[in-house]
Amino acid sequence: MPSASEALPQTNGHLNGATSPAPSRDNVISALLEVALATSSLQAFDVRLACCECIKAYMHGHSPIRLFFLRRAIEGHLSDEPEPDNILTILIQNNPGHSGDPYRLWIASVLLFHLLHEDYEAKNIAMQVSEGEAEKGEDVVTCVQALASNLVSAEQNLEDERASIAYLTILCSWLYEDHDAVNDFLSEGSIVQSIAQLVTQDNPPRTLTLGLSAVLLGIVYEFSTKDSPVPRDTISQILTSRLGRDRYIDRITKLREHPMIRDYEILPQDLGSSHGGSLPQVYFDKTFVEFVKDNFSRIVRAIDRAPGLEVPVVANGIQKGISRELVDSLKAQLDD
């Protein structure tokens, strides 16, 4: 991952090119990543979280820095020499050897979430990441598809809920208001059915995962199109027939009312939230909680939107998505 002095604008008060004592060549950002993502004892949790917060603060409000981080993470992930602190590698490969430390995966997801959230350029860059080589007869799996597959696997294997939340955090933000990302997700046709199956299960201890999975399905439907690999009509049938409107709304409402979401601002987000040597009760990033709360009403209502009505989205000044019914009506008028 990038050094603080590597190809980035200076943010310490000195202009580029200014004469000043040579700084230490230690890679501060890599050191923070190493501590944040290293599997370690429970007592080190607050230190790991603090390192994560430092990296988030360094990137906040600086699009060039975030894009540099993302491109460097992609280069490292695709490199022949594996990087143990590469957030993409951690999330895509999901090494079972780290299953005892869900916060390694969770922290990696928080960092990627902040690299992509509400940044269409970053999302488009990340969509170029894939596994497998078609020239060698291998199946090509995109980053979005890999994360979705890992989510289903984590739920089927009943891994720690924080692992599923890690994948859902990225997917919900990435697919929101992004037709291209939704179509990428839907290119693996069975994934919608798999996630719908998860949501239909009654598992009270996993209320957070069930609710977020319903949110993800709502986002996929809201921003799908008639031309999506799985058309809107089909997704609508899955939501209304297999999942059911009442269950869909109930899952999302229970998520919104869960103390981890509802009372996030007043709950301790550190090691002090653990009880009797258990893992800390830290499940979400603050910005993601705000994202869920801000879009709660829209996502709940998504199931009632007619399949023929596509949601317009403005991405980089270009509006995408129209009402197919309106187009057909205008065509009929022209024919007349």
N, C-alpha and C positions, 0 to 999 in steps of 0.2 A: 504494500500500500504506500501512498505517497509520503514523501518527506515534507516538513513544513517549509523547507527552503527550495523545494523542487518545482520549478515551472509554475508557481502560483503567485498571485499578487501578494505583496507584503501587507499584513494586517496588524503589525505591531507598532504602527505610528511612524515607520520609516518609509520614505518613498523608494521605489525601485531605483537602484543606481546611487543611492545616497551613501556617503562615506561613513562607515561606522565600524567598530571592532568586529572582527570575524566571529560569527556565532559558532556555537558548538555544532559539530556535524552529526551529532546523535539524531536519529530519526525519531522525533518526538511523537508524531502521529502513529508510526508503526509500534512504538512502545506502548502507547495508549491502547491500540488495538490488541496487542499481545496480552495485556493485562485483562482487558474487557472480555476477550474471547477465549482465554485459556481456561481449561477445566481446572477448578481449584476448590478449596474447602468452602464450606458455607460461610465461615467467618469473613471471607474476602468479598462477599457479595456487595457490600456498600462501596468498596473500592472499585470493583468492576463497574458498578452502575455510575460512579462518579467519572470514570474514564469515558464511558459512553456519553455522558452528558457533556464532557469537555469537547468531544469530537462533534457532537450535534451543535454546540455553541460555535465552534470554529466554522462550520458549514452554513449556519443560519444566515439567511439574507444575502448569500453570496453564490449566485448561480454558477459563475465560472469555476469556483472551487468545487461545488457539488459535481459538476460535469467532469472535472478533472478526476475527482475521486472515483466516479462511476467508470470512466474509461480505464483508469488504472486498475480497478477491480476486475474489469472484464479481461484486460490483458493478462493479469495474473491468473485468472481462472482458466484461460485458454493456453497458458504457458505449459511447456513440458515439465517444468519444475514446480511442483505443487507448493502453494503458500498456506501454511497452517492457519493464518489469520485472515484469509480471504473470505469475505462475507458471502459472495456468490457460491463459492465452492462448498461452504458450510451448509447453505440452504438447499442447493441443488443435489448434492451428493448425500446429505443427511447420514453421516457416518454412524452406524449403530453403536460404535464404540463409545460415543459420547451421550448415549441415551440416559445415563445417570445424571447428566447436567443439562437440563432443558434450557437453562439460561444462556448457554453458548449459542444455541439456535435462536433464542428469543432476542438476544442483544443484536445478533447479526440481522434479524428481521427489522428491528427498530432502526438500525442504521440505513438499511436499504429503503425502508419506508420513507425516511427523511430525504433520501436522494431522489426519490421518484414522485413524492406527493405533490400533486397539482403542478407538475412540470412536464409538459407534453414532449419537449425536446429530450429530456432524460428518459421518459417512457419509450420513445421511439428508438433511442440508442439501445436500451436494455432489451427491446424486442428482437434485436439482431443476434442475441445470445442463443445458441442451440447446442445440443449434444447429439453426437452421431454424424456419420458421413454418408450421404446418399450415394456417392461415387463407389463406396465399398459395399453397397447393399445394406447399410445399416439404417434403422429407423431414425429419422431426425425428430428430436423432441425440443421444442422451444422452452425458454425459461419459464414462461407462464404455464405451459403444460406440465413441466416438471414439478413446479410448486404445487399445482392442483393435484397431481398424482401423489405427491408426498403427503398432502393434506389427507387424502382418502386413506392412504396407507397408515398414517398416524392414528386416525380414528378407528380403523378396522383392528389395529393392534392394541388399541386402548393405551397409547403412549400418554405421557403426562400432558394434561390439557394445555399447558403453556406451549408445547410444540405445535399443536393444531392452531392455537391463537397466533403463533408466529406467522404461519403460512396465510391465515385468513387476514391478518393485518395488512400484508403486502397486497394480496389479491383484491381485497375490497377497495383499497385506495387506487391501485393500478387500473382496475377495470372501470372505475367510476368516471363517467363522461368520456369514455374512450372506446369508440366503435371498433377500432382496429384491434385493441387489446381483447375486447370481448370476442371478436371473431377468431382471434388466435386461441383463446380459451375454448371456444366451441368447436375448433377443428378436431379436437379429441372428443368425438360425439358422445361417448359413454360417460363422460365425467359429470354431466348434468344429472343423469340418472343416478349415478353413484352418490352424489352429494344430496340429492333429494331423498334417497334411501336413508342416509344418515339422519336427516332432519325428521323423518317420520318416526324414528326410534324414540321411545320414552326412557330417558336416562337423566333424572334430576341432577345427579352430581355434575353433569356436563352441560348445564344450562347455558353457559357462556358460549361453548362451541356450537351447540344447536342453534342458538340465536344468531351467531355470526354467520353460520352456514346459510341460514334463511336470508340474512342480509345479502350475502354473496349471490344467492339465486335471484333475489329481487333486483340487484344491480345488473346482473347478466341479462335479465329480461328487459329491464328499463332501457338499456342501451344496445340491445340487439336490433337487427334489421330483418326485413323480408329476405335479404340476400345472405344472411349469416349462414354458416355451415349447418347450424341447427336453427331453422326459421323461427320467427316469433310465435307463429301459430302452434308449433310443436312445444316450445317452452311454456307457452300459456297453458296448454293441456296438461303438462307435467305439474305445473304449480296448482292448477285448479282441481284436477282430477286425482293425481297421485298424492300430492301433498295436502291440498285442500286449503281454501281461503282462511278458514278459522284457525287451523293449525299454524299456517304461515304467519298470520298476525299475532297469534299467541306467542310463538317463539321469539319474534322480534320485540314484542312488548315486554316479555319477561327479561330479555336481555337489557332493555332500557331501564327496567326497574331494579335490576340486580345491583346490590350495594357497590360492587366493583366498578360499575359504570355510573350509577346515580350519585354515589357519595365519593367519587374518586378524589375530589379536591380536599376532602377532610380526612381521608384514610392515609395512614403512613405508607409511603412507597420506599421502604428500606428493610433492612434485616430485622428491625424491631417489629415487623408485622408477622414474623414467624412464631410458631408456638411449639414448644417442646422439641426443638431440634428439627422441625419440619422445614420445608422450603418457605421462603418469604411469600406472603400473599400479594405478590406483584405480578399482574397479568397484562397490563396495558401501558402504552405510552400516552402521555398527556394529549398530544396533538391528535392521536387516533381517537381518543375518547371524545374530543371536541368534534371530530369528523362524524362520529356515530350520532352524537346528539344533534348536530346541525342538520343532518340529513335523515333523521328518524322518520319524520312525517312523509317525506317524499318516497322513501323506500317502502313504508307500510302501504302507501296508496298505489305502488307500482303494479300490484297484482290486478287492480281494477282497470288498468289502461288497456284499451282495445288492441288486439294484435296488429290491426291495420294502421295504427298510429305510431309512427316512429318519432323518437324524441330528438329534436334538433340540438346539436352540440356545436359550439364555436371553439375550434381548436386552431390556434395560431392565426386568428382572424378569418378562418374559413368555416362556414356553417355546414354541418353534416347532419343528415337525417331529415326526412320530410314525411308528411302524411300521404300514404299511398292512395288512400281514398280521395284525397284532394287532387292528386295527379290524374287518377282515373276519371274523376268528374270533369276536370279541365279538358282531358282528351275527348270525352264524350261530347262536350260543348263544341269543340273544334270540328269534330266529325259532322255535327249537325249543321 
